[in-house]
Amino acid sequence: MGHRALVAYERPDGRYDRHYAHWGATSFALRHKITAKTPFAGETTETTTVRSGTGSISSKSRWKPAIEPAPQATALSCKDATNFDYHQIEAFYVVSLAWDVTTYIPLWFGPTGRADPTVGALVAVCDDHDAVHVREWFRATRAVVRDMVRRGALGEREATNYLANRTVEWGRPSKGNTDELTGIVTVSQPR
């Protein structure tokens, strides 16, 4: 299954190219590995040993980046770069032109299992401890909201809007809601 992440690289025109990293959310390690010298996060060489039918042994080396070099999408606006499946992606990184990396965790609002997977929030985190704190708070808040939906006290749309508002309020003490990918909370609202 992997620990899937997306990486948005800022372009000189202010738009973003978005790349996929299958193991990119593991301990948020990419935030320290993406640099100007290693744009795809500490490229490594994968060596495989092959034994031929005659018994001779040979090894093949191949370049294996942590982030897929071919972008999933190019020239995306800030809004489009953050339009993805929040239910499946565990980390989102934004790389500035100066190679500063900001790490976000996607929070899927999903008040029910059939809810739109592209509706959620991105919350900036500094480290694993910070991410654990954010996830614990969010899971508890979403669990209460899901109970209210199951009991008929809230509809899906009201539940999603409530989660969006609570997430923004929760993030406000630092920087609050922002439309830029460098802020604390970016919310993807239902259509």
Salt bridges, closest charged atoms under 4 A:
ASP13 OD2 - ARG11 NH2 3.00
ASP17 OD1 - ARG11 NH1 3.15
GLU46 OE1 - ARG62 NE 3.36
GLU90 OE1 - HIS3 ND1 3.10
ASP116 OD2 - ARG191 NE 3.99
ASP147 OD1 - ARG150 NH2 2.55
GLU156 OE2 - ARG114 NH2 3.10
GLU169 OE1 - ARG166 NH1 3.23
